Amino acid sequence: MAFRKIDIDALEEDALGQDELDFQEIGEARSRQEVEAQVNSRAQEVRTLLQRGNTGGALSSSLQSPPYGRGFEAAKARNTQTVMEVLNSIKVAEVAQLVKNLNPEEQDVLMKYLYAGMAAPEQNNSGVLLAWHEKLTEVAGQGCIVRVITDRRTV
Amino acid sequence: MSDLPNVNEFNLGPISCHAFNQDRTALALSFNSNVVNIFRKSGSGWSLAWTLAEHDKHVTSIDWAPKSNRIVTCSQDRNAYVWTLDSASQQWRPSLVLLRINRAATFVRWSPEEDKFAVASGSRCISVCYFEEDNDWWASKHIKKPIRSTVLSLDWHPNNVLLAAGCADMKARVFSAFIKGNDKKPAPSPWGEKLPFNTVCGEFSSGTGGWVHSVAFSPSGDALAFTGHDSTLTIVTPAAGSVQTIRAPSLPYLSALWLNENQIIAAGHDCAPHLFENKGQQWAFSASLDSAVKKADVGFTARDTFRRMDSRAQSTTSNDTEVHTHHQNTINSIRAFTGDRNHVDQYSTSGIDGKLIIWSTNNIAKGMSNLHL
C-alpha cells in the first residue's frame, strides 16, 4: 500500500491547507501579549475565587475564552495549569453537580482540557481527570468527546 | 398502518443508499457495490426485479424521480447515469451524463420539478445537470466557488432553483442553481431576490468543526438544517437572522429529515432516529424514537440477571455489547416514505447493517406520552 504514503495534496495547486482551516475556525490571530495577559489575569481571578471557596465560579471562569490558535504554546500551557488547579481542588462528591451546572459550551471546553491534561500524565493526576471524565460523559454524552476530536480550536 | 417499525432485512451487505418509486412499490438499493438492485414489492417482502450494472465502482447515491419515473445514480467511477424504463422491453436503459469531474461523485438529487438534478463530487464542485434537447444528452454547469473540499450532501429548495450543499470544508452553503432557458425566475425568498447561477445565498458553520454530513431545507424552504461530524444539528432561519446549533449528546448524525416545519429527525452513528423539536423559536433535542431499548430491559428480573451472571461466571453484567436498537449499525440515509413534504407520515432509514426500516410518525405522539408517565 505504498501509494497511501503519497502526499496527493502536493500535486494539487489549490489544496485546502492547515492555515486556511485554522483561519476559518479561529479567525484573525490575536497578538501574543494580549493572549498572555488575558490568561494571566484569569489565573489570578480563578485563584481568588478558589480562596473564597466559590468552586463553581472558579470552574466556570477558568473555562472562558481559552487561548486558541497556533503560536500560543506558553499561554496554552499556563491556562491548562489554571484549569488543572481548579479540578484538583474540587472534592469528588461535588463534581457531578458542578458539571451539570456548566452550559454545553463550557462542557465541551472542559472535555478539551481533560484530554489535554491526560496527554501529560507526568504533570497531572490522571486519576482525578478520569473521575471528571466519567461524570462529564454521563452529562454531556459521547457527542462531547466527538467534538474534542473535530474542533480545530485546540487548547 | 401499523405503528411498529417495519423491518426489511436483505442480508446482501451494507446498504449504501436507497430510493423508492412514487407509489412505493419498487425500491432501488445499492449494497456497497457497483450495482444497483431494484426490488418490487411482493406480499410483505421484496423480490429482485432488475439489476443495473453500468457503473464500474461503488455506487454512492440513487434518486428516483416520482413523476417522470426516472432514476439517477452516481458512483465513485466519476459518472452519473439517468435510467428510463423502456416500456416495450421493460428494461431500464441508461444514458450517460457529462459531469466533467475528476473525482468520485458522492451524492445526487433530482430537483422538485424533475427537469434537472445536481451531483456532488470530490472535485470541489457541484454539477447541476439539465437536458439539452439539441444534443440529446444531459449537460452540466459547475458550481465551484467558494467550495474548498468534497461536497457530501445536497438538498433542493421547493422553488427548484436554490440548492443547499454540505461540504467537508465544515461549511453548509446555499447556492442558486438557476439555469437560463430552463428555469423560470423564482419568487423572492428569505434567501435572496436576484439569483443568477452560482450566487452564494449563505455560508454557515456549526463553530465546532466537523464535516457537514447532511443538509435539508424545511418544507417551506425558509429554514435549513444541517448535521456535522461534531455531533451537532444546526438550524438556520435567514428571515429571523438566526443560526442555532444544538450540541447533541450522541454520536454524529449522517442524515436528517424535516417531518414538518417544527420537527426534524436525525440519525447516524447512534443507530437510532432522534427527534428534534421547535418549541417557541427554540430548537431542542426531544427523544430517541427507537424504543427497542426498553423492550430489551423488560422481562429481565433480578433472578434472571443473577442466573445469567452465574452461567457465564461473570461478576457484573456491565460487559453487555448488544446494540439495543432496531438498526444494528450506523444509519446512513433517512428518506420520506408516505405523506407530503409538509407533513411526513412515515419515513425510511437504511444502514450499514443491511436493513431498511420504515417508521411511522404516529410513534412520536405515543413515545411522548410514555415519557410523561
Interface residues (C-beta under 8 A of the other chain):
Chain A: L16 E20 L21 Q24 E25 P104 E105 D108 A140 G141 Q142 G143 C144 V146 R147 T150 D151 R152 R153
Chain B: R148 S149 D169 M170 K171 S205 G207 T208 G209 G210 G228 H229 D230 S231 T232 R247 A248 P249 S250 L251 P252
